């Protein structure tokens, strides 16, 4: 390492402070944001606004006037990848000198960065397959996993900032841990089946794009089944931790999850019985991202990783 490089790295933080934690929060917000903007691309039928990848159109990385507003919308969503990349790189740099003292934080930061090029490739395959609904679902589900990872990063940097030890903790009761896993599994099932409902519905991203040949009513009912289980698991978990003063953080996380899932369910029924208006569908997509974040937070806290 040169003297110049050594002097540069010497300026990096050696402990998790406000700046590092803020970058972790920015990572979470940006990952949720890219889900919402991706939904806006689909709902405005701009999914093929750029007809090629990595170019927008043959011979041009940027949209041409002939592509119209759809080209601008799709290209705008693509450029947000650079925002995510900038935040991810800043996160890695900020924890570089902590890669041995805070290895979990460092690995989570690297993981968030590593998914970005993979998502770009999946986005390209989405275009090449004319918005095949299975590929579109994969694109969303990978983003959902990244949101969950970003939640873990926020939690870990918050703990490190407060000087809490994530290893030397007393394990939570077995029913609490089991319900934490149940919350994670049912939330994941609801989100996965939700992508099947979306792939069966009318908002394909482009009028010529393929759709699933399923019965919309049947897949919608399948989607709601794990939601009911999620609500039940959340309520039972809330009852278990309601009177335990040591579980304030977990109790708040469970209450937040309950609020998100009930609101998300209300929006889901509303959009279903009103013909899937674009504004409600987009709100439901935001709710899906928030549901993933809330469920990941409950799982993380309920599986004994946090101090009591």
C-alpha positions, 0 to 999 in steps of 0.5 A, a space after each residue: 500500500 502506498 503512503 498516499 493510500 495509507 493516509 487516505 484510509 487512515 481518515 476512515 472511521 474505526 467504529 460505527 457512528 452516526 454517519 455509518 448508521 445513516 448510510 445503512 438507513 439510506 441503503 434500506 430507503 434506496 432499496 425500497 425506492 427502487 422497488 416502487 420506481 420499478 412498479 411505476 415503470 410497469 404500471 405506466 406500461 413503460 417496461 419496454 420503454 427501452 427496447 434493448 439492454 444494456 443499451 436503451 435502443 440499438 446504438 444508443 445508451 439513452 432514449 431517443 425522442 421516438 421512444 417518448 415518455 415511456 423511454 424516459 421512464 424506463 431509462 430513469 429507473 435504470 439510472 437509479 442503479 447508479 444511486 444504489 451503487 454510490 450508496 453501496 460503495 460509500 457504505 463499504 468504504 465507511 466500514 472498511 477499517 472495521 472489516 475485522 472488528 465488525 465483520 458482520 456489518 462489513 459482509 452485509 455491506 459487501 453483499 448489498 453491493 454484490 447484488 446490484 450487478 446481478 439485478 442489472 443482469 436480471 433486468 436485462 433478461 427481463 427486457 430480452 424476454 419481453 417482460 416474461 412474468 416469471 422473470 419480472 417476479 424474480 427481479 422483484 423477489 431479489 429486490 425484496 431479499 435485498 431489502 431484508 438484508 438492508 434491514 439487518 445492516 440497519 439493525 447491526 449498525 444501530 447495535 454497534 453504534 450503541 455498543 451492544 454485543 450481538 453475540 453475548 446475549 441470553 437466548 429468547 424463549 423457544 416459542 418466540 424464536 419459533 414464531 419469529 421463523 413463522 413470521 419470516 416464512 409466512 411473509 415470504 410465502 405471501 410475497 412470492 404468491 403475490 408476484 404470481 397474482 401480479 403476473 396474472 393480472 392486467 398490469 404487464 408493463 407492456 400491452 404485448 407482454 405475456 401473462 400467466 394463464 392462471 385463474 386470477 381468483 384462485 391465485 388471489 385466494 392462494 396469496 391471502 392464505 399465508 397472510 392470514 397465517 402471518 397475522 395469526 403468528 404476529 398476534 400470538 407473538 405480540 401476546 407473548 412479549 406484551 408484558 415483558 419489559 425486557 422485550 420493548 424493542 421486539 414488541 415495537 417491531 411486532 406492533 409495526 409489523 401488525 400495522 403494516 400487514 393489516 394496512 397492506 391487507 386492506 389495500 389489497 382487498 381495496 384494489 381487488 374489488 375496485 379493478 386494480 387502479 394504478 395508484 392502489 397497485 403502486 401503494 400495494 407494491 410499496 406495502 410489499 417492500 415495507 412488509 418485507 422490511 418489517 418481517 425481517 426486523 421481527 425475525 432478526 429480533 425474535 431469533 435471539 440476536 439482540 440483547 435483552 
